[in-house]
Amino acid sequence: MHPNGPQKSPSVTTRLAIAGMTSMHSVHAVYTALTPVEGIVRVHIGFGTATVQHDGRATCVALTEAIAVAGYEVTQCTEERGRLPVL
């Protein structure tokens, strides 16, 4: 999402459930609201959900606050940390 900054491999995937997203406008509004959040590498947004891949700086609190600015409420937020492969 940040074309001018250095891109790190995403090590954290955060999944969010978002109340009130029922249109393409809401999808666009949430995507736009997430743009300034530091550390985001990739975002997939659907009706009522968002999956954010990031380098660890985009906390649930930061994502929830950004989405609230767009007028939507995060009802659930879960983080999944990447694991190194076992050799």
HELIX and SHEET records of a PDB file:
HELIX    1   1 MET A   24  LEU A   34  1                                  11    
HELIX    2   2 CYS A   60  VAL A   69  1                                  10    
SHEET    1   A 4 ILE A  40  GLY A  46  0                                        
SHEET    2   A 4 THR A  49  HIS A  54 -1                                        
SHEET    3   A 4 VAL A  12  ALA A  19 -1                                        
SHEET    4   A 4 GLU A  73  ARG A  81 -1                                        
END                                                                             
